[in-house]
Amino acid sequence: MCSYTIIYLKTAFMKKFIFFLVLFASVSFLFHSCKKETDKEEETVEGIGDSLSEEDNAYLETLSVPNPSLKEILGTDGKPLARIGGIQGLARIAGIRGDLIKALLTDAQQLSGQKIIQYPSAGDDKPAHMGLVYSYGQRDITQRLIPPSGNALHRKYAVFGTDCSGLQINLLRHAGINIADCSVSTFESELKAALEKNDTYKDFKVENKGYQPIDSLKSGDYILWITPSGNNHIGIIANLVNHSKTLYQSNGTGKPENEAAQTKNLGAGRGVHPISFPIATSNSYPWGNGYKVLRLNVDIEKLIKGKWSFVKSVLNHYSNGVLIDTEVENLTGTWDFLEDKTYRIMTTNEDCSGTYNLNQDIEQFTIAGGSCGNITFVIQKISATELELFSEGIDDDGFFRETWFLRK
């Protein structure tokens, strides 16, 4: 009787032991399965920034071009950013818009120039690379950082770099425009918001030109490709003296499939560097005509209207490119720009009126058909309270430039 009882108890114990063992194994399996699924979901971090497919990157890599010098890049006035010769002291002053575009393109050219500079390895997962490489969502280009977005492989390596929208954000911030972190899809709205809050550039406007033929593009134009797939891209145009066009951009993928694909992000054909825009547009959609153009402009028509008070004039005379004489005259009087594009100048020396025609793109205007004669003025500086403009010509003493300073 005792033996049967013992066998029964052992059998019951084993059944319970096996039951709990199976239960534990099942729970453990479910736990690890859920954990693997969670880990898998966490491998890719989607954040602010922009990434392209391998196919798109392979195409853009074929468009890489040597970085043009500042002597080869044209400003808004059609002259090289770095002047070549000419009359001393007579470089065309671009005006507030021209100065901003010059600052953006000069920085873009210099950052692209870092492709010849090697950042040495700084230890494990901090690889050596040339220049500013592609880094999904990275905004600080002054530090070696792990990309904030992308898959686990992309976020494994700390680099100096940024993506396409990050490059434009850095250029704008260095120029004094504190645009918020954004991606290509929200770049336009964030740029408008940043300008509205900026004391220096609050009178600027962002013009959405839609698609524009390549011949009508100007230095400083933003090119945006926004596609249904989300493979968006942005760059800034630089017109060149050889009549070609360069696009400063940063391309790469935040979701490399293997180490070889991630290594490409560190190469010469990825990251911050210029590509040929004419060749880019020769491909099929979206790289053909699938882009839209944003243009920064100043509403000079709005700013210039009203009554300005003369402060002084400065008359410089030149001989063989050398400044030989300067005359400064303090002025009393006003220059009134009226709503119907007429003007009236009243000073101790002048009392004349007529019409004026304004060319916003090159920041100059011409007075014509009035008692002051026909004169073209270049707007050297304009804000809500300050106006500086000059005209150039030849008189009995040779070449001259006269600059007028006015205040509201």
PAMIVO-147099 format. One line per 3 residues: their letters; for each residue x, y, z of C-alpha. Coordinates in steps of 0.2 Angstrom, whole numbers, plus 5000, padded with zeros to 4 digits. Example, Ala and Ser with C-alpha at 12.3 -4.5 7.8 and 13.67 -1.06 7.14 Angstrom:
BEGIN
AS) 5062/4978/5039; 5068/4995/5036 .
This chain:
BEGIN
MCS) 5000/5000/5000; 5014/5012/5005; 5023/5008/4989 .
YTI) 5008/5013/4978; 5006/5029/4987; 5024/5034/4985 .
IYL) 5023/5030/4966; 5007/5040/4965; 5014/5055/4974 .
KTA) 5030/5055/4963; 5019/5054/4947; 5008/5069/4953 .
FMK) 5024/5079/4957; 5032/5075/4940; 5016/5080/4931 .
KFI) 5015/5097/4941; 5034/5099/4938; 5032/5096/4919 .
FFL) 5017/5108/4919; 5026/5122/4927; 5042/5119/4916 .
VLF) 5031/5120/4900; 5022/5135/4907; 5039/5144/4911 .
ASV) 5046/5140/4894; 5030/5147/4885; 5031/5163/4895 .
SFL) 5049/5165/4892; 5047/5162/4873; 5033/5174/4872 .
FHS) 5043/5187/4882; 5059/5185/4871; 5048/5185/4855 .
CKK) 5040/5202/4861; 5057/5209/4865; 5064/5204/4848 .
ETD) 5049/5212/4840; 5051/5228/4851; 5070/5228/4847 .
KEE) 5066/5226/4829; 5054/5241/4829; 5067/5252/4838 .
ETV) 5081/5248/4826; 5075/5263/4815; 5072/5280/4822 .
EGI) 5062/5291/4812; 5065/5310/4816; 5068/5327/4808 .
GDS) 5079/5325/4793; 5079/5318/4775; 5086/5302/4768 .
LSE) 5087/5295/4750; 5086/5278/4743; 5101/5269/4737 .
EDN) 5095/5270/4719; 5093/5289/4721; 5110/5291/4729 .
AYL) 5119/5280/4715; 5112/5292/4703; 5117/5308/4712 .
ETL) 5135/5301/4715; 5137/5302/4696; 5133/5320/4696 .
SVP) 5147/5325/4708; 5158/5339/4701; 5173/5348/4707 .
NPS) 5170/5362/4720; 5170/5379/4710; 5180/5393/4717 .
LKE) 5172/5410/4723; 5179/5418/4707; 5168/5405/4697 .
ILG) 5152/5408/4707; 5141/5423/4702; 5131/5433/4714 .
TDG) 5114/5441/4712; 5122/5455/4702; 5130/5443/4689 .
KPL) 5147/5446/4695; 5159/5434/4703; 5158/5432/4722 .
ARI) 5177/5435/4723; 5180/5450/4711; 5193/5448/4698 .
GGI) 5203/5464/4695; 5192/5479/4690; 5193/5497/4696 .
QGL) 5199/5498/4714; 5185/5501/4726; 5171/5500/4713 .
ARI) 5165/5482/4716; 5146/5482/4714; 5139/5482/4732 .
AGI) 5125/5469/4731; 5112/5476/4743; 5104/5467/4758 .
RGD) 5098/5453/4747; 5114/5451/4737; 5124/5451/4753 .
LIK) 5113/5437/4761; 5115/5426/4745; 5133/5429/4745 .
ALL) 5135/5424/4763; 5125/5408/4760; 5135/5403/4744 .
TDA) 5152/5407/4751; 5148/5396/4766; 5142/5382/4755 .
QQL) 5157/5383/4744; 5169/5383/4760; 5159/5368/4768 .
SGQ) 5160/5358/4752; 5179/5362/4751; 5181/5351/4767 .
KII) 5180/5336/4756; 5199/5337/4754; 5201/5337/4773 .
QYP) 5202/5321/4782; 5195/5319/4799; 5205/5305/4807 .
SAG) 5198/5290/4816; 5194/5294/4835; 5192/5276/4841 .
DDK) 5179/5263/4840; 5164/5268/4829; 5172/5285/4826 .
PAH) 5178/5281/4808; 5190/5292/4798; 5181/5301/4784 .
MGL) 5184/5315/4771; 5175/5332/4774; 5157/5333/4781 .
VYS) 5148/5317/4777; 5130/5311/4777; 5122/5310/4794 .
YGQ) 5103/5308/4795; 5095/5322/4805; 5112/5329/4812 .
RDI) 5111/5348/4814; 5127/5352/4823; 5142/5350/4811 .
TQR) 5155/5356/4823; 5155/5340/4833; 5157/5322/4829 .
LIP) 5140/5315/4834; 5130/5299/4831; 5116/5303/4819 .
PSG) 5099/5305/4828; 5089/5297/4815; 5091/5281/4804 .
NAL) 5093/5263/4807; 5104/5255/4820; 5119/5253/4808 .
HRK) 5118/5271/4802; 5117/5276/4820; 5132/5266/4825 .
YAV) 5145/5278/4819; 5149/5296/4826; 5154/5308/4812 .
FGT) 5155/5326/4807; 5141/5329/4795; 5123/5332/4791 .
DCS) 5109/5329/4778; 5102/5340/4764; 5090/5350/4775 .
GLQ) 5103/5351/4789; 5115/5359/4777; 5103/5373/4772 .
INL) 5099/5376/4791; 5117/5378/4795; 5120/5390/4781 .
LRH) 5105/5401/4786; 5109/5401/4804; 5127/5406/4801 .
AGI) 5120/5420/4791; 5110/5426/4806; 5093/5418/4802 .
NIA) 5088/5406/4816; 5077/5394/4807; 5070/5379/4817 .
DCS) 5075/5361/4815; 5065/5355/4800; 5065/5343/4785 .
VST) 5062/5347/4767; 5044/5345/4768; 5042/5359/4781 .
FES) 5057/5370/4775; 5047/5383/4767; 5035/5387/4781 .
ELK) 5049/5386/4794; 5060/5398/4783; 5045/5411/4782 .
AAL) 5043/5410/4801; 5061/5413/4804; 5062/5428/4793 .
EKN) 5046/5436/4802; 5055/5435/4818; 5072/5442/4812 .
DTY) 5075/5461/4814; 5087/5461/4799; 5077/5451/4787 .
KDF) 5059/5453/4792; 5056/5462/4776; 5061/5447/4766 .
KVE) 5048/5436/4758; 5050/5418/4752; 5043/5416/4735 .
NKG) 5037/5399/4730; 5040/5399/4711; 5034/5381/4708 .
YQP) 5043/5373/4693; 5055/5385/4684; 5065/5381/4668 .
IDS) 5083/5380/4672; 5088/5395/4662; 5077/5406/4674 .
LKS) 5086/5400/4690; 5096/5413/4700; 5110/5411/4712 .
GDY) 5103/5408/4729; 5087/5399/4723; 5082/5384/4733 .
ILW) 5078/5368/4724; 5066/5356/4732; 5061/5339/4727 .
ITP) 5046/5333/4737; 5040/5315/4731; 5026/5304/4737 .
SGN) 5038/5291/4743; 5046/5304/4755; 5063/5303/4747 .
NHI) 5064/5322/4748; 5079/5333/4744; 5085/5351/4744 .
GII) 5100/5361/4738; 5105/5379/4734; 5109/5385/4716 .
ANL) 5125/5394/4712; 5126/5401/4694; 5144/5400/4687 .
VNH) 5154/5411/4675; 5154/5397/4662; 5135/5398/4662 .
SKT) 5132/5381/4671; 5124/5379/4687; 5130/5370/4703 .
LYQ) 5119/5363/4717; 5126/5363/4734; 5118/5348/4744 .
SNG) 5121/5333/4755; 5115/5316/4750; 5115/5299/4758 .
TGK) 5104/5286/4766; 5099/5284/4784; 5094/5266/4781 .
PEN) 5110/5257/4774; 5107/5238/4772; 5125/5233/4776 .
EAA) 5142/5239/4781; 5146/5242/4763; 5131/5254/4760 .
QTK) 5135/5263/4776; 5153/5266/4771; 5147/5274/4755 .
NLG) 5139/5288/4766; 5157/5292/4771; 5163/5293/4753 .
AGR) 5167/5307/4741; 5150/5306/4732; 5140/5308/4748 .
GVH) 5138/5321/4761; 5141/5340/4758; 5147/5343/4741 .
PIS) 5141/5350/4724; 5133/5342/4710; 5129/5347/4692 .
FPI) 5111/5353/4692; 5109/5353/4673; 5113/5335/4672 .
ATS) 5102/5331/4687; 5087/5338/4677; 5091/5328/4662 .
NSY) 5085/5312/4671; 5067/5306/4672; 5055/5311/4687 .
PWG) 5058/5316/4700; 5075/5322/4696; 5070/5329/4679 .
NGY) 5056/5343/4681; 5050/5336/4698; 5057/5351/4708 .
KVL) 5050/5367/4714; 5059/5383/4717; 5060/5394/4733 .
RLN) 5067/5412/4731; 5072/5424/4744; 5067/5442/4740 .
VDI) 5066/5459/4748; 5050/5468/4746; 5059/5484/4740 .
EKL) 5043/5492/4733; 5035/5491/4750; 5051/5497/4759 .
IKG) 5056/5512/4748; 5039/5520/4749; 5037/5536/4760 .
KWS) 5047/5551/4764; 5066/5550/4767; 5077/5563/4774 .
FVK) 5094/5566/4767; 5109/5565/4778; 5124/5567/4767 .
SVL) 5131/5563/4750; 5149/5556/4747; 5156/5559/4729 .
NHY) 5172/5549/4725; 5182/5552/4709; 5194/5539/4702 .
SNG) 5208/5539/4689; 5215/5523/4682; 5206/5513/4695 .
VLI) 5213/5523/4710; 5203/5535/4721; 5210/5552/4719 .
DTE) 5197/5563/4727; 5182/5562/4740; 5169/5576/4743 .
VEN) 5157/5574/4758; 5142/5586/4758; 5129/5586/4772 .
LTG) 5112/5588/4765; 5095/5595/4771; 5080/5590/4762 .
TWD) 5068/5575/4758; 5066/5562/4744; 5048/5556/4744 .
FLE) 5043/5540/4735; 5024/5541/4731; 5011/5527/4729 .
DKT) 5010/5530/4710; 5028/5527/4707; 5032/5545/4706 .
YRI) 5045/5554/4717; 5049/5572/4723; 5067/5577/4728 .
MTT) 5068/5593/4739; 5085/5599/4745; 5094/5616/4746 .
NED) 5101/5612/4729; 5087/5602/4720; 5068/5603/4718 .
CSG) 5063/5590/4705; 5050/5577/4702; 5046/5563/4690 .
TYN) 5043/5544/4689; 5054/5529/4694; 5055/5511/4689 .
LNQ) 5061/5498/4701; 5070/5482/4697; 5068/5471/4713 .
DIE) 5079/5457/4707; 5095/5467/4705; 5090/5480/4718 .
QFT) 5091/5496/4707; 5079/5509/4701; 5079/5522/4688 .
IAG) 5071/5540/4689; 5066/5546/4672; 5055/5558/4663 .
GSC) 5057/5572/4676; 5066/5588/4680; 5081/5578/4688 .
GNI) 5085/5569/4672; 5088/5550/4669; 5098/5542/4682 .
TFV) 5100/5524/4688; 5103/5521/4706; 5109/5505/4714 .
IQK) 5102/5501/4732; 5117/5498/4743; 5107/5496/4759 .
ISA) 5088/5497/4763; 5078/5494/4779; 5063/5501/4787 .
TEL) 5074/5516/4793; 5089/5517/4782; 5092/5519/4764 .
ELF) 5109/5520/4755; 5110/5521/4736; 5123/5526/4723 .
SEG) 5125/5530/4705; 5140/5530/4694; 5146/5539/4678 .
IDD) 5159/5549/4670; 5161/5568/4672; 5175/5581/4667 .
DGF) 5186/5573/4681; 5184/5555/4676; 5175/5541/4683 .
FRE) 5164/5544/4699; 5153/5536/4711; 5141/5546/4721 .
TWF) 5132/5539/4737; 5117/5546/4746; 5113/5542/4764 .
LRK) 5095/5544/4769; 5085/5541/4785; 5066/5539/4789 .
